[in-house]
Amino acid sequence: MAITSFQAGEAISAGNAVVVSNSGVLLKGIATSQAQASVVGIALDTSSTGGLIRVCSDSIYTGSSSFLPGVVQYLSPTTSGVLIDYPTWASQLTSLTTSGAFLTRVGRAISNTNLEVEIEKPIYVTK
């Protein structure tokens, strides 16, 4: 189980997919740039700017009730910190004004409440 702690660089909620900024603070990820799509894990805590947040980076995240077992979860290209399935990701990609977005696999749901965190490097996808 890999759990680490970081200082929040913005308000973050438990369950948000998060990245570490160049200044070393935790931010919500979004699939619009490689840096913002390079997820380090899922926030286990809720905190405002400056607070400490534990991050699950290689284990089972428990805390949601909206997962569909077996479905892979990706980082949203339109809403910071949010995890979505691939059909939703593809739909959001078409609504962007940019030429593409980064597809970042964050994990696979193993039940309605549990996500096996399996982070992969972001892959740029064009429209």
Beta strands, then each sheet from edge to edge (+ up, - down):
strand 1: 3-7
strand 2: 17-20
strand 3: 26-28
strand 4: 41-43
strand 5: 52-56
strand 6: 60-62
strand 7: 72-75
strand 8: 83-84
strand 9: 100-103
strand 10: 105-109
strand 11: 114-117
strand 12: 123-126
sheet 1: 1+ 5- 4+ 2- 3+
sheet 2: 6+ 11- 10+ 7- 8+
sheet 3: 9+ 12-
end
